[in-house]
Amino acid sequence: MKTVSCTECAAEITPAENTEVGEIIVCPDCGVDLEVVSLEPAAVELAPMEQEDWGE
């Protein structure tokens, strides 16, 4: 997988070779969670926030 840019801070990130669509990666500069949405071309989006269910 090629280098992608963080959607928050524009840092260049090189994901691992075996990264798959739907995988969550963390920006090493700002720490935001990014979801891999495409491999060709390589693209990421902010990962959806998980809601706490508090046992509901």
C-alpha positions as CSV (number, residue, x, y, z in Angstrom):
1,M,0.0,0.0,0.0
2,K,1.2,3.4,-0.9
3,T,1.5,6.5,1.4
4,V,-1.7,8.2,2.5
5,S,-2.3,11.6,4.1
6,C,-3.9,12.0,7.5
7,T,-7.3,13.7,7.1
8,E,-6.7,15.7,10.3
9,C,-3.0,16.9,10.2
10,A,-1.9,16.0,6.6
11,A,0.9,13.8,7.9
12,E,2.2,11.2,5.4
13,I,1.5,7.7,6.7
14,T,2.8,4.4,5.2
15,P,0.5,1.6,6.3
16,A,1.8,-2.0,6.6
17,E,2.0,-4.1,3.4
18,N,-0.8,-6.4,4.6
19,T,-3.3,-3.5,5.4
20,E,-6.8,-4.3,4.2
21,V,-9.9,-2.2,3.5
22,G,-11.9,-1.6,6.7
23,E,-8.8,-1.7,8.9
24,I,-8.1,1.0,11.4
25,I,-4.7,2.7,11.5
26,V,-3.5,5.4,13.8
27,C,-1.8,8.6,12.7
28,P,1.7,8.7,14.3
29,D,1.7,12.5,14.4
30,C,-1.8,13.4,15.8
31,G,-3.1,10.0,17.1
32,V,-6.4,10.1,15.2
33,D,-7.9,6.8,14.1
34,L,-8.3,6.4,10.4
35,E,-10.2,3.8,8.5
36,V,-8.7,2.4,5.2
37,V,-11.5,2.9,2.6
38,S,-9.5,2.0,-0.6
39,L,-6.3,0.3,-1.6
40,E,-6.1,1.4,-5.2
41,P,-5.8,4.3,-4.9
42,A,-4.9,4.2,-1.3
43,A,-7.3,6.3,0.7
44,V,-8.3,6.8,4.4
45,E,-11.2,8.6,6.2
46,L,-11.7,9.4,9.9
47,A,-12.8,6.2,11.6
48,P,-16.3,6.2,12.9
49,M,-16.6,6.8,16.7
50,E,-17.8,3.8,18.6
51,Q,-20.7,4.6,20.9
52,E,-20.6,3.3,24.5
53,D,-23.7,1.3,25.2
54,W,-23.3,1.2,29.0
55,G,-25.0,-2.2,29.1
56,E,-28.1,-1.1,27.4
